[in-house]
Amino acid sequence: MTHRICRRGFLGLLGVAVLASEPAVLAHHSTAMFDMKKTVKVQGTVESFEWTNPHTWIWLNVPNGSNATSRWGIEGMSPNYLSRTGWTHGTLKAGDKITVDVHPLRDGRTGGFCVSVTLPDGKVLRNLPEAPSP
């Protein structure tokens, strides 16, 4: 009988833990902060490229027209996904001049979710799967 109570207690605790963590997991994978129906082209100089899980990050200095730059934080897919599409941890280097197509942040801050990157040599690497043609 004690074994059954302990097992039931453990399973109940496990269930509570799973339910409690679900909003955090869903929020982590949400793209609600990005305008996924809008794509903007951003040109700038790579400050750094973070090849990290769960998402990669491009930190880009973008000229803002007033002889200054704005720092953009551009989120990308995971290193695992990107490595299967031709990216490596060394794909982007500080100082590279690149063009990035992004789904911008809805709140107007400088940042977004990466769609694709055009490298200095003209090669285009996708971050997201290409949408099918209509």
Helices and strands as residue ranges (DSSP letters): H 2-28, E 40-50, E 57-63, E 69-75, H 79-83, E 97-104, E 111-118, E 124-126
